[in-house]
Amino acid sequence: MAQPDPVYIGGITEMKKVCALAETHQVSIAPHNTKGPVGTMAAAHVMAAIPNPLILEWIAPSQIPWRDGVLKEPMVFRDGALLVPDRPGLGVEFDEDALRPHLVSS
């Protein structure tokens, strides 16, 4: 099993390259993913597009209770699976007003 992380590996294109290489060696993919909604959806989109997915690492909403509250549309799970939205981009759109309390000033 390989655990590429789309946030650290260089994005979706680089992750797809790792997945293709893993496939040639009959290695399954289980993305390392401890990121927010953007990283989660990037990994989910790759998983939906490759022939060797295994499982998507996921942090339960109870661990990050505000995560869905900062999205205009929450991530949807059905029958134990994260649904990949067909909205533009990764399907993630933030509610900027809800995000403000979570911003860190530099």
Secondary structure, 3 states (H helix, E strand, C coil): CECCCHHHHCCHHHHHHHHHHHHHCCCCECCCCCCCHHHHHHHHHHHHHCCCECCCCCCCCCCCCCCHHHECCCCCEECCEECCCCCCCCCCCECHHHHHHHCCCC
